[in-house]
């Protein structure tokens, strides 16, 4: 599987949540989410899964499906927490929210695009590769094409920012919007993207990817409306997490059954897999695995940004040693690249002059 795969993690730190908690009828939901380490653990596992997608080059490539819940999960979490704040995140005006999102998402996107462009140009001097075509679409998809997600989630957040206040004003009537919200999500997931003749290849790549994961936005809004209606005991019940695991596993299994079809990666099961994983993340649990993974999950955004450096370097080293792609090599690359990415992210975040690169 190429490192330019469509699936890429989107990191949604707690302070991404900026809207008024419009659909929360009680404080229990906010406090539960704020004290829930499972969310960070779920981010860590989603980040590992997505590094796996961008690593597999051997016969293990068919197992890339195991990570196909990650992108949708990060979209869902980002939009869902517009409605249900994490911790003591302040309420911002629309203008302040746009500025903060721009600094946290788009500036790092541009910065890492330039970093990868520089790395590519240095590599080009040794390998005699052609110059990269710097089309307008690079401002949306970047140099490393998996970066398309950052502008996407930036725009999605801006579009959805007014929704919590709007739903609060219509109060219980928002339940009447649920069928429409779900119907639009289903329609997009089952409909090919409208053609856009004349656009460059990179821009079309961004639009294709955005269309695939746009239903996740609608699932997030629907879940944000329904979640406060659940009894507090249900919101904290392991049965809710079990339901999420079953949903995610069922969607991945379905993708496995159609992996050799004409359309092996349809939007609907991929985005619903993220719904399941978000349900898992919302249930508070303090087991040993959660305690171990939660600190790593806080660095998932940085891991997304830096892991191509380690993945590509390790794979290039293997080629120079004339090591053919193999399952054991894929596992080794993930086992080395993921912790290396986490350590580099932690280092960048700890330094005064580089912490802005790692939101």
C-alpha positions as MATLAB code, in Angstrom:
seq = 'XXXXXXXXXXXXXXXXXXXXXXXXXXXXXXXXXXXXXXXXXXXXXXXXXXXXXXXXXXXXXXXXXXXXXXXXXXXXXXXXXXXXXXXXXXXXXXXXXXXXXXXXXXXXXXXXXXXXXXXXXXXXXXXXXXXXXXXXXXXXXXXXXXXXXXXXXXXXXXXXXXXXXXXXXXXXXXXXXXXXXXXXXXXXXXXXXXXXXXXXXXXXXXXXXXXXXXXXXXXXXXXXXXXXXXXXXXXXXXXXXXXXXXXXXXXXXXXXXXXXXXXXXXXXXXXXXXXXXXXXXXXXXXXXXXXXXXXXXXXXXXXXXXXXXXXXXXXXXXXXXXXXXXXXXXXXXXXXXXXXXXXXXXXXXXXXXXXXXXX';
ca = [
       0.000    0.000    0.000;
       1.457    3.325   -1.012;
       2.266    5.958    1.553;
       0.001    8.204   -0.501;
      -3.077    6.322    0.625;
      -6.359    8.213    0.944;
      -6.788    7.267    4.597;
      -4.921    9.507    6.949;
      -5.383   10.322   10.599;
      -6.918   13.526   11.705;
      -6.024   14.632   15.094;
      -8.565   16.285   17.241;
      -7.028   17.596   20.439;
      -9.305   18.626   23.246;
      -9.019   22.313   22.529;
     -10.362   21.786   19.023;
     -13.800   22.091   20.577;
     -14.919   25.669   20.384;
     -18.693   25.896   20.035;
     -21.265   26.296   22.732;
     -22.393   22.906   24.070;
     -25.761   23.441   22.445;
     -27.133   19.946   22.464;
     -26.057   19.044   25.986;
     -28.997   19.044   28.365;
     -26.882   18.263   31.395;
     -23.300   18.650   32.602;
     -22.782   14.912   32.996;
     -21.968   14.441   29.338;
     -19.235   17.075   29.353;
     -17.676   15.857   32.569;
     -17.736   12.257   31.402;
     -15.983   13.110   28.152;
     -13.512   15.416   29.890;
     -12.379   12.666   32.278;
     -12.439    9.916   29.674;
      -8.941    8.593   28.825;
     -10.481    6.095   26.406;
     -10.734    8.841   23.800;
      -6.971    9.350   23.699;
      -6.404    5.593   23.695;
      -8.795    5.269   20.757;
      -6.841    7.993   18.939;
      -3.619    6.102   19.513;
      -5.028    2.860   18.111;
      -6.508    4.718   15.136;
      -3.127    6.336   14.478;
      -1.381    2.937   14.613;
      -3.942    1.562   12.172;
      -3.344    4.398    9.742;
       0.427    4.081    9.912;
      -0.182    0.439    9.030;
      -2.207    1.459    5.969;
       0.623    3.677    4.775;
       3.235    0.989    5.361;
       2.058   -2.300    3.852;
       3.835   -3.215    0.615;
       3.859   -7.010    0.731;
       1.184   -9.679    0.618;
       0.088   -8.113    3.897;
      -1.345   -5.250    1.836;
      -4.698   -7.006    1.862;
      -4.797   -6.440    5.607;
      -4.757   -2.665    5.154;
      -8.515   -2.977    5.644;
      -7.925   -3.363    9.366;
      -7.125    0.326    9.562;
      -9.983    1.655    7.477;
     -11.894    3.033   10.456;
      -9.285    5.668   11.323;
     -10.001    8.565    8.984;
     -13.741    8.508    9.585;
     -13.182    8.279   13.332;
     -11.087   11.433   13.379;
     -13.652   13.306   11.266;
     -16.462   12.192   13.538;
     -14.600   13.124   16.705;
     -13.699   16.562   15.379;
     -17.294   17.453   14.483;
     -18.924   15.652   17.426;
     -16.891   17.657   19.936;
     -18.076   20.895   18.412;
     -21.369   19.989   20.092;
     -19.983   18.398   23.255;
     -17.040   20.299   24.645;
     -14.049   18.608   26.206;
     -13.031   19.814   29.629;
     -12.979   23.583   30.083;
     -12.501   24.533   26.433;
     -13.638   28.169   26.057;
     -16.489   29.257   23.850;
     -15.187   31.279   20.906;
     -16.750   33.570   18.371;
     -16.831   32.400   14.771;
     -13.933   34.646   13.795;
     -11.806   33.501   16.723;
     -12.597   29.886   15.936;
     -11.567   30.285   12.292;
      -8.296   31.949   13.275;
      -7.506   29.279   15.845;
      -8.302   26.437   13.460;
      -6.215   28.104   10.758;
      -3.223   28.301   13.080;
      -3.708   24.785   14.412;
      -4.444   23.003   11.145;
      -3.620   24.925    8.008;
      -0.348   26.545    9.062;
       1.093   23.169   10.153;
      -0.236   21.725    6.884;
       1.632   24.352    4.850;
       4.746   24.040    6.992;
       4.993   20.283    6.693;
       4.180   20.516    2.985;
       7.246   22.739    2.592;
       9.322   20.383    4.746;
       8.383   17.376    2.621;
       8.958   19.372   -0.557;
      12.457   20.220    0.651;
      13.143   16.581    1.546;
      11.907   15.497   -1.863;
      14.118   18.017   -3.658;
      17.176   16.871   -1.705;
      16.326   13.272   -2.559;
      15.774   14.261   -6.193;
      19.388   15.419   -6.481;
      20.541   11.892   -5.674;
      17.884    9.899   -7.554;
      17.377   12.241  -10.539;
      13.618   12.349  -10.078;
      11.643   14.949  -12.052;
      10.476   18.163  -10.440;
       7.177   17.918   -8.607;
       4.300   19.538  -10.456;
       3.245   22.363   -8.136;
      -0.408   22.616   -9.113;
      -2.930   24.772   -7.263;
      -4.319   21.589   -5.736;
      -1.169   21.284   -3.625;
      -2.695   23.948   -1.374;
      -5.434   21.408   -0.639;
      -3.620   18.073   -0.817;
      -0.030   19.007   -0.058;
       3.100   17.301   -1.332;
       2.509   14.136    0.645;
      -0.989   13.485   -0.671;
      -2.294   12.073    2.570;
      -2.175   15.619    3.927;
      -5.420   16.367    2.047;
      -7.201   15.710    5.295;
      -6.023   18.824    7.138;
      -7.642   21.361    4.775;
     -10.707   19.104    4.675;
     -11.191   19.044    8.419;
     -10.411   22.763    8.602;
     -13.226   23.532    6.149;
     -15.589   20.999    7.739;
     -15.163   22.596   11.149;
     -15.830   26.078    9.790;
     -18.987   24.911    8.012;
     -20.303   23.053   11.059;
     -19.385   25.667   13.672;
     -22.785   27.458   13.602;
     -24.769   24.210   13.917;
     -24.687   23.761   17.729;
     -26.243   27.191   18.306;
     -28.770   26.586   15.538;
     -29.847   23.246   16.982;
     -30.118   24.789   20.411;
     -32.556   27.386   19.097;
     -34.846   24.810   17.534;
     -34.654   22.681   20.705;
     -36.601   19.409   20.418;
     -37.450   20.058   16.793;
     -33.882   19.003   15.989;
     -35.041   15.410   16.269;
     -37.187   16.019   13.219;
     -33.998   16.811   11.290;
     -32.442   13.427   12.052;
     -34.003   11.552    9.110;
     -32.866   14.303    6.729;
     -29.334   14.371    8.148;
     -29.004   10.591    7.885;
     -30.577   10.523    4.414;
     -28.070   13.078    3.104;
     -25.186   11.064    4.518;
     -26.477    7.868    2.929;
     -27.062    9.627   -0.394;
     -23.502   10.960   -0.544;
     -22.022    7.622    0.482;
     -23.899    5.768   -2.278;
     -23.482    8.362   -5.030;
     -20.386    8.969   -7.173;
     -18.876   12.416   -6.900;
     -20.163   14.792   -9.573;
     -17.555   15.190  -12.329;
     -15.413   18.324  -12.363;
     -13.826   18.535  -15.823;
     -10.834   20.789  -16.220;
      -9.484   20.456  -12.694;
      -5.950   19.238  -12.130;
      -5.210   15.749  -10.842;
      -4.285   16.854   -7.335;
      -7.448   18.919   -6.865;
      -9.560   16.002   -8.086;
      -7.759   13.781   -5.587;
      -8.723   16.146   -2.788;
     -12.345   16.338   -3.949;
     -12.624   12.553   -4.351;
     -11.239   11.991   -0.857;
     -13.475   14.659    0.654;
     -16.546   13.138   -1.002;
     -15.739    9.689    0.377;
     -15.539   10.950    3.957;
     -18.165   13.697    3.848;
     -20.843   11.300    5.224;
     -18.841   11.171    8.450;
     -19.797   14.793    9.043;
     -23.485   13.896    8.874;
     -23.033   10.847   11.116;
     -21.272   13.115   13.644;
     -24.132   15.637   13.692;
     -26.707   12.862   14.039;
     -24.766   11.256   16.874;
     -24.349   14.627   18.582;
     -28.142   15.007   18.607;
     -28.815   11.478   19.843;
     -26.034   11.122   22.408;
     -27.509   13.418   25.108;
     -30.775   11.459   24.922;
     -29.054    8.321   26.194;
     -29.383    7.693   29.928;
     -26.157    8.458   31.835;
     -25.810    4.781   32.743;
     -25.951    3.813   29.063;
     -23.332    6.422   28.134;
     -20.934    4.773   30.571;
     -21.926    1.194   29.865;
     -19.456   -1.286   28.347;
     -22.380   -2.445   26.207;
     -22.165    0.822   24.250;
     -18.488    0.165   23.610;
     -19.303   -3.414   22.638;
     -21.886   -2.119   20.160;
     -19.218    0.151   18.695;
     -16.710   -2.695   18.378;
     -19.295   -4.870   16.649;
     -20.178   -2.063   14.218;
     -16.541   -1.349   13.363;
     -15.676   -5.039   13.012;
     -18.740   -5.709   10.855;
     -17.864   -2.863    8.490;
     -14.261   -4.041    8.168;
     -15.430   -7.611    7.577;
     -17.752   -6.385    4.835;
     -14.865   -4.536    3.214;
     -12.889   -7.772    3.347;
     -15.638   -9.652    1.540;
     -15.677   -7.121   -1.335;
     -11.924   -6.481   -1.494;
     -11.697   -7.945   -5.032;
     -14.748   -6.140   -6.390;
     -14.840   -3.186   -8.774;
     -15.368   -0.809   -5.828;
     -13.474   -2.389   -2.936;
     -13.539    0.668   -0.643;
     -17.053    2.152   -0.686;
     -17.803    5.127    1.484;
     -20.665    3.772    3.613;
     -18.880    0.932    5.473;
     -15.707    2.986    5.847;
     -17.494    5.903    7.477;
     -19.763    3.740    9.624;
     -16.672    1.947   10.909;
     -15.621    5.312   12.329;
     -18.993    5.679   14.041;
     -18.387    2.415   15.849;
     -14.927    3.471   16.963;
     -16.233    6.789   18.299;
     -18.811    4.893   20.365;
     -15.929    2.908   21.837;
     -14.011    6.116   22.558;
     -16.933    7.754   24.380;
     -17.247    5.042   27.039;
     -14.917    5.781   29.994;
     -12.650    2.879   30.852;
      -9.470    2.826   32.919;
      -7.818   -0.469   32.121;
      -4.097   -1.080   31.787;
      -4.140   -0.831   27.994;
      -6.005    2.484   28.091;
      -3.546    3.876   30.640;
      -0.651    2.845   28.414;
      -2.060    4.222   25.164;
      -3.750    7.426   26.321;
      -0.539    9.543   26.522;
       0.401    8.435   23.004;
      -3.015    9.396   21.687;
      -2.361   13.004   22.595;
       0.427   12.999   20.002;
      -1.640   11.422   17.232;
      -1.710   14.626   15.195;
       2.073   14.868   15.181;
       2.398   11.173   14.417;
       0.252   11.739   11.349;
       2.497   14.564   10.213;
       5.899   12.950   10.727;
       5.416    9.217   10.203;
       5.995    9.335    6.394;
       9.592   10.375    7.111;
      10.286    7.188    9.057;
       8.190    4.870    6.905;
       9.766    6.052    3.662;
      13.293    6.036    5.135;
      12.998    2.494    6.484;
      11.534    1.226    3.229;
      14.296    2.959    1.242;
      16.892    1.365    3.525;
      15.353   -2.068    2.914;
      15.498   -1.522   -0.860;
      19.139   -0.452   -0.663;
      19.867   -3.699    1.171;
      17.999   -5.604   -1.573;
      15.347   -6.797    0.876;
      12.147   -7.623   -0.959;
       8.762   -6.572    0.436;
       7.577   -9.079    3.010;
       5.072   -9.311    5.801;
       7.742   -9.375    8.490;
       9.268   -6.232    6.988;
       5.920   -4.408    7.083;
       5.514   -5.312   10.740;
       9.063   -4.205   11.515;
       8.595   -0.853    9.778;
       5.421   -0.152   11.750;
       7.068   -1.276   14.992;
       9.933    1.178   14.411;
       8.178    4.039   12.621;
       5.296    4.489   15.050;
       7.301    4.930   18.275;
       9.904    6.998   16.405;
       7.121    9.275   15.172;
       5.694    9.572   18.682;
       9.117   10.427   20.139;
       9.821   13.051   17.476;
       6.385   14.550   18.028;
       6.947   14.697   21.785;
      10.300   16.377   21.212;
       8.863   18.976   18.830;
       5.992   19.667   21.211;
       8.402   20.234   24.103;
      10.513   22.837   22.302;
       9.567   26.497   22.333;
      10.393   27.101   18.670;
       8.786   23.962   17.236;
       5.737   23.272   19.399;
       3.513   25.154   16.913;
       4.236   22.390   14.389;
       2.461   19.880   16.635;
      -1.015   21.113   17.610;
];
